[in-house]
Amino acid sequence: MQGLEQAIQLMNDGKAQQAIERLRAEQPRANEEEKFTIAQLFLQWGMTDDAEEILYDLKQTYPEEYELTLLLADIYIDKEQDELAIDLLNEIPPDQEEYLSALVQLADLYQAQGLHEVAEQKLFLAKNIAPEEPVIDFALAELSFSNGEYKTCIPYYERALRRHSSVGEAEIPLRLAEAHAMLGEYEQSLDYFQATSDYTPDVLFRYGFTAYRAERNDIAIRVWKKLMEEDPFYQSVYGVLAEALELDGQIEEAYQTAIKGIRKDEFNKDLYVQAGKLAFRLQDKREGYKLIRQAISLDPGYKEAIIFIVERLKEDGDYEAIKDLLEHVREMDEEDPLYVWELARANNELEYYKEALNGYEVAYNSFKEDSEFLKEFGYFLVEEGNPQKAYEMLNRYVEIEPTDEEVQVFMARLHINEED
């Protein structure tokens, strides 16, 4: 064993290549027990091909040493040779100590192949053998979770949690937090998020989102701020944090958060719109228009941004700007019936009546069932001196809105005047 100890010491000293060469030199003269130890060292050091060769030879000599079978199966799984691993694991008889581990490994393999019912059968067999084994409860929970069966997985996770807080690298409270969140049980989910210690950026993001859905804005803001401090390049957090701050009435801080997000991701059109809307709330129209226009320049088809800026321009009475914007958008081959309607409105306000009429007629094909459009188009046609067509539009309108007596009275006068 002196050669093995020397190899271990070389590895501990950071001389990996020398350690591996020393171990390989020992292999030909090692006995079976030493070869097994060498194989284990190779596995620890990531030399799976060397380990596989030794373990395979040992298995030919000792076919009923099922610890060798498990180790070889692990190697095949790591090498994505699942069928070989399955064949090996199925060799282990039910009366062997390793049978339980084999069932759990087989369940994982069948699950990976999409054979969920077969995987579940293997785990139920394992549970019959060891009903109190938390690893089996955890495996059943994981299987149910992967199938979207969140109510089913929760009791298994809870049973596993009574014995262990984690299995491998997986924290059970975190799994329970996510399962409850998927069911919309946000308060229960929050309890488990608070019980975990695995606060990676992704976990912090989901923790904050769960708090937000639970209407615990205070927790969401605190958690997302922590995430932003720990990982300033976690771009998804800026928008949701700004939204939570706005909901909390912290408009200025919400705006500054959105701006920080833009600095981290200058091509994020949603953040430009969010920051632009917040700028309007802060009475900074100039900056608001600038930010919204930047979003549109990034994506000329960004309808939410286009309609928002059109509404603000209407409030300001700047119909020339609306006309310029919508004509530019259409030049970029971005067509939408609502743009046609809004452009018709702008042309009407600017007294470009021929263009407005053409726009209304085109938009009519898309809005013939829209009461607001029909009423607006009807009144426009009256002004254009076309009472017959105006009456037709308004008649369609009252069919949809029969309680609008004002329009009905107007139509009656229109009809009388037409007869006169």
C-alpha positions in Angstrom: 0.0 0.0 0.0 3.0 2.3 0.2 2.7 3.2 -3.5 -0.9 4.1 -3.0 -0.1 6.3 -0.1 2.6 8.0 -2.2 0.0 8.6 -4.9 -2.4 10.2 -2.4 0.3 12.4 -1.0 1.3 13.6 -4.5 -2.3 14.5 -5.2 -2.6 16.3 -1.9 0.5 18.2 -2.9 -1.1 19.3 -6.1 0.9 17.1 -8.3 -2.0 15.5 -10.1 -0.3 14.0 -13.1 2.5 12.4 -11.0 -0.2 11.0 -8.7 -2.1 9.4 -11.6 1.1 8.0 -13.1 2.1 6.5 -9.7 -1.3 4.9 -9.3 -1.2 3.4 -12.8 2.3 2.0 -12.0 1.0 0.3 -8.9 -2.0 -1.3 -10.7 -0.3 -4.3 -12.3 1.2 -5.6 -9.1 -1.7 -4.8 -6.8 -3.9 -7.5 -5.3 -7.7 -7.4 -5.6 -8.3 -5.3 -2.5 -5.7 -2.8 -3.6 -7.1 -2.7 -7.1 -10.5 -1.8 -5.6 -8.9 1.0 -3.7 -7.1 2.2 -6.8 -10.4 2.2 -8.7 -12.0 4.3 -5.9 -9.2 6.8 -6.1 -9.5 7.0 -9.9 -13.2 7.7 -9.4 -12.4 10.5 -6.9 -9.9 12.0 -9.2 -12.3 11.9 -12.2 -10.4 9.2 -14.1 -13.5 7.2 -14.9 -12.1 5.2 -17.8 -9.2 3.9 -15.6 -11.7 3.1 -12.8 -14.1 1.4 -15.2 -11.4 -0.9 -16.6 -10.4 -2.1 -13.0 -14.0 -2.5 -11.8 -15.0 -4.4 -14.9 -12.2 -6.9 -14.5 -13.0 -7.3 -10.8 -16.6 -8.0 -11.6 -15.7 -10.8 -13.9 -13.8 -12.4 -11.0 -16.4 -11.6 -8.4 -19.8 -11.5 -10.2 -21.7 -11.5 -6.9 -19.9 -8.5 -5.3 -22.8 -6.1 -6.1 -21.0 -3.1 -4.7 -18.9 -3.4 -7.9 -22.1 -3.5 -9.9 -23.3 -0.3 -8.3 -20.0 1.5 -9.0 -19.9 0.4 -12.6 -23.5 1.5 -13.1 -22.6 4.9 -11.7 -19.8 5.2 -14.3 -22.1 4.2 -17.1 -24.7 6.8 -16.0 -22.0 9.5 -15.9 -21.0 8.4 -19.5 -24.7 8.6 -20.5 -24.7 4.9 -21.3 -28.0 4.4 -19.5 -29.0 1.1 -21.1 -25.7 -0.6 -19.9 -26.4 0.8 -16.4 -30.0 -0.5 -16.4 -28.8 -4.0 -17.5 -26.3 -4.1 -14.7 -28.7 -2.8 -12.0 -31.3 -5.4 -13.0 -28.8 -8.1 -12.3 -28.9 -7.4 -8.5 -31.2 -9.9 -6.8 -33.9 -8.7 -4.3 -32.2 -10.5 -1.4 -29.1 -8.4 -1.6 -28.3 -5.4 0.4 -27.5 -3.4 -2.7 -31.0 -4.1 -4.2 -32.5 -1.0 -2.5 -29.9 1.3 -4.0 -30.4 -0.4 -7.4 -34.1 0.3 -7.3 -33.6 4.0 -6.6 -31.0 4.3 -9.4 -33.3 2.4 -11.8 -36.1 4.8 -11.0 -33.9 7.8 -11.8 -32.9 6.2 -15.1 -36.4 5.3 -16.1 -37.6 8.8 -15.2 -34.9 10.3 -17.4 -36.2 8.1 -20.3 -39.7 9.4 -19.7 -40.9 6.1 -18.3 -42.5 7.6 -15.2 -44.8 4.7 -14.4 -41.9 2.3 -14.4 -39.9 4.6 -12.3 -42.8 4.9 -9.8 -43.1 1.1 -9.6 -39.4 0.8 -8.7 -39.7 3.4 -6.0 -42.8 1.8 -4.5 -40.9 -1.5 -4.4 -38.1 0.3 -2.6 -40.6 1.9 -0.2 -42.1 -1.5 0.7 -38.6 -2.7 1.6 -37.6 0.4 3.6 -40.8 2.4 4.4 -38.9 4.9 6.7 -36.0 5.6 4.3 -36.1 9.4 3.6 -34.1 9.0 0.3 -37.0 7.0 -1.1 -39.6 9.5 0.0 -37.5 12.2 -1.6 -37.2 10.3 -4.8 -41.0 9.8 -4.9 -41.4 13.5 -4.3 -39.0 14.4 -7.1 -40.8 12.1 -9.5 -44.2 13.6 -8.7 -42.7 17.2 -8.9 -41.2 16.5 -12.3 -44.7 15.3 -13.5 -46.4 18.5 -12.2 -48.1 16.5 -9.4 -47.5 19.2 -6.8 -50.1 18.0 -4.3 -48.8 14.5 -4.4 -45.1 15.5 -3.9 -45.6 17.6 -0.8 -46.4 14.8 1.7 -43.3 12.9 0.4 -41.1 15.9 0.8 -42.5 16.5 4.3 -41.7 12.9 5.4 -38.2 13.2 4.0 -37.8 16.5 5.8 -38.5 14.9 9.2 -35.2 13.0 8.9 -33.0 15.3 6.8 -33.0 18.9 5.6 -31.3 18.0 2.4 -30.6 15.0 0.1 -27.4 15.3 -1.8 -27.2 19.0 -2.9 -31.0 19.4 -2.9 -32.5 21.3 0.1 -35.9 19.9 0.9 -37.4 23.2 2.3 -36.6 24.8 -1.0 -38.4 22.0 -2.9 -41.4 22.4 -0.6 -41.4 26.2 -1.2 -41.5 25.7 -4.9 -44.2 23.0 -4.8 -46.5 25.2 -2.7 -45.8 28.2 -5.0 -46.8 26.2 -8.0 -50.1 25.5 -6.2 -50.6 29.2 -5.5 -50.1 28.5 -1.8 -47.8 31.5 -1.4 -47.9 31.9 2.4 -46.9 28.3 2.9 -44.3 28.7 0.2 -42.8 31.8 2.0 -42.5 29.8 5.3 -40.3 27.2 3.5 -38.3 29.9 1.6 -37.4 31.4 4.9 -36.3 28.0 6.2 -33.8 27.4 3.5 -30.2 28.5 3.4 -29.6 27.9 -0.3 -29.9 31.5 -1.3 -28.5 31.4 -4.8 -29.5 34.3 -7.1 -32.2 32.1 -8.7 -33.6 31.2 -5.3 -33.7 34.8 -4.2 -35.5 35.7 -7.4 -38.2 33.1 -6.9 -38.4 33.9 -3.1 -39.1 37.5 -4.0 -41.6 36.6 -6.6 -43.5 34.3 -4.2 -43.6 37.2 -1.6 -44.9 39.5 -4.3 -47.6 37.0 -5.2 -48.5 36.7 -1.5 -48.9 40.5 -1.4 -45.9 40.7 0.9 -44.3 43.6 -0.9 -42.0 44.4 2.0 -40.4 40.9 1.8 -40.3 41.0 -2.0 -38.5 44.4 -2.0 -36.0 43.3 0.7 -35.2 40.0 -1.0 -34.9 41.5 -4.5 -32.7 44.3 -3.2 -30.4 41.7 -1.7 -30.3 39.9 -5.0 -29.5 43.1 -6.8 -26.6 43.8 -4.4 -25.2 40.3 -4.6 -25.5 39.9 -8.4 -25.9 43.3 -10.1 -26.0 41.5 -13.5 -29.0 39.4 -12.6 -31.0 41.4 -15.2 -34.5 40.0 -14.5 -34.6 41.5 -11.0 -34.6 45.2 -12.0 -38.1 45.2 -13.7 -39.8 43.2 -10.9 -38.2 45.3 -8.2 -39.2 48.5 -9.9 -42.7 47.2 -10.1 -42.8 46.3 -6.4 -41.4 49.7 -5.4 -44.0 51.5 -7.6 -46.8 49.5 -6.0 -45.3 50.5 -2.6 -45.5 54.1 -3.6 -41.7 54.6 -3.9 -41.9 56.0 -7.4 -38.6 57.8 -7.5 -36.7 54.7 -6.3 -38.7 52.5 -8.7 -37.6 54.8 -11.6 -33.9 54.8 -10.5 -34.1 50.9 -10.3 -35.4 50.7 -13.8 -32.6 53.1 -15.0 -30.0 50.9 -13.3 -31.4 47.9 -15.1 -31.1 49.8 -18.5 -27.5 50.5 -17.7 -26.9 46.7 -17.2 -29.0 45.8 -20.3 -29.3 48.6 -22.8 -31.3 46.5 -25.2 -34.1 45.7 -22.8 -37.1 47.4 -24.4 -39.4 46.5 -21.5 -37.2 48.4 -19.0 -37.3 51.5 -21.2 -41.1 51.4 -21.2 -41.2 50.8 -17.5 -38.8 53.7 -16.8 -40.6 55.9 -19.3 -44.0 55.4 -17.5 -42.4 56.1 -14.2 -40.9 59.3 -15.6 -44.4 60.4 -16.6 -45.6 59.7 -13.0 -42.7 61.9 -11.8 -44.0 64.6 -14.1 -40.8 64.4 -16.2 -42.5 64.2 -19.6 -39.4 64.9 -21.6 -37.5 62.0 -20.2 -40.7 59.8 -20.4 -41.1 60.5 -24.1 -37.3 59.9 -24.7 -37.4 56.5 -22.9 -40.5 55.3 -24.6 -39.2 56.3 -28.0 -36.0 54.4 -27.3 -38.1 51.3 -26.7 -39.8 51.8 -30.1 -36.5 52.3 -31.8 -35.4 48.9 -30.4 -38.6 47.3 -31.6 -40.8 49.2 -34.0 -43.5 46.5 -33.5 -43.7 47.2 -29.7 -47.4 47.9 -29.6 -47.7 48.6 -25.9 -45.0 51.4 -26.2 -46.6 52.9 -29.3 -50.1 53.0 -27.9 -48.8 54.4 -24.6 -47.0 57.3 -26.3 -50.0 58.0 -28.6 -52.2 58.4 -25.5 -49.8 60.7 -23.9 -49.4 62.8 -27.1 -53.2 63.0 -27.3 -53.3 64.4 -23.8 -50.8 67.0 -24.9 -52.8 67.7 -28.1 -49.7 67.0 -30.2 -51.4 65.3 -33.2 -48.6 66.2 -35.5 -46.3 64.0 -33.4 -48.8 61.2 -33.4 -49.1 61.4 -37.2 -45.3 61.4 -37.6 -44.9 58.4 -35.2 -47.6 56.3 -36.7 -46.5 57.0 -40.3 -42.9 56.1 -39.3 -44.1 52.8 -37.7 -46.0 51.9 -40.8 -43.0 52.7 -43.0 -41.2 50.0 -40.9 -43.8 47.5 -42.1 -45.5 47.4 -38.7 -49.2 47.2 -39.5 -52.0 47.2 -36.9 -55.7 48.2 -37.3 -55.4 50.3 -34.1 -52.6 52.3 -35.7 -54.8 53.0 -38.7 -57.6 54.2 -36.4 -55.3 56.4 -34.4 -53.8 57.9 -37.5 -57.3 58.7 -38.8 -58.1 60.5 -35.5 -54.8 62.5 -35.8 -55.5 63.4 -39.4 -59.0 64.5 -38.4 -57.7 66.8 -35.6 -55.1 68.2 -38.1 -57.9 68.8 -40.6 -56.5 66.4 -43.2 -60.0 65.2 -43.7 -59.4 63.2 -46.9 -56.7 61.2 -45.3 -58.8 60.8 -42.2 -61.7 59.4 -44.2 -59.5 56.9 -45.9 -58.1 55.8 -42.6 -61.6 55.4 -41.0 -62.8 53.4 -44.0 -59.8 51.0 -43.8 -60.1 50.7 -40.0 -63.8 49.9 -40.4 -63.0 46.4 -41.6 -61.4 45.6 -38.2 -63.7 47.6 -35.9 -67.2 47.2 -37.4 -68.3 45.6 -34.1 -66.6 48.2 -31.9 -69.2 50.6 -30.5 -66.6 53.4 -29.8 -65.3 53.3 -33.4 -68.8 53.2 -34.9 -69.9 56.2 -32.9 -66.8 58.2 -33.7 -66.9 57.3 -37.4 -70.6 58.2 -37.6 -70.0 61.7 -36.2 -67.0 62.2 -38.5 -69.2 61.3 -41.5 -71.8 63.9 -40.4 -69.0 66.5 -40.4 -67.9 65.3 -43.8 -71.4 65.9 -45.2 -72.4 62.2 -45.6 -75.5 61.9 -43.4 -76.7 58.7 -45.0 -73.6 56.7 -44.3 -73.4 58.4 -40.9 -76.9 57.2 -40.1 -75.8 53.7 -41.1 -72.8 53.8 -38.7 -74.8 55.2 -35.8 -77.5 52.7 -36.4 -74.9 49.9 -36.0 -73.7 51.6 -32.9 -77.2 51.7 -31.2 -77.6 48.0 -32.0 -74.6 47.4 -29.7 -75.4 50.2 -27.3 -79.2 50.4 -27.2 -79.3 52.5 -24.0 -77.5 55.5 -25.5 -80.5 57.8 -25.8 -78.4 60.8 -26.8 -77.2 59.2 -30.0 -80.8 58.0 -30.7 -82.1 61.6 -30.5 -79.2 62.8 -32.7 -80.1 60.1 -35.2 -83.7 61.1 -35.2 -82.7 64.7 -36.0 -80.3 63.5 -38.6 -83.0 61.4 -40.3 -85.4 64.4 -40.2 -82.9 66.7 -41.7 -82.0 64.1 -44.4 -85.7 63.9 -45.4 -86.0 67.7 -45.5 
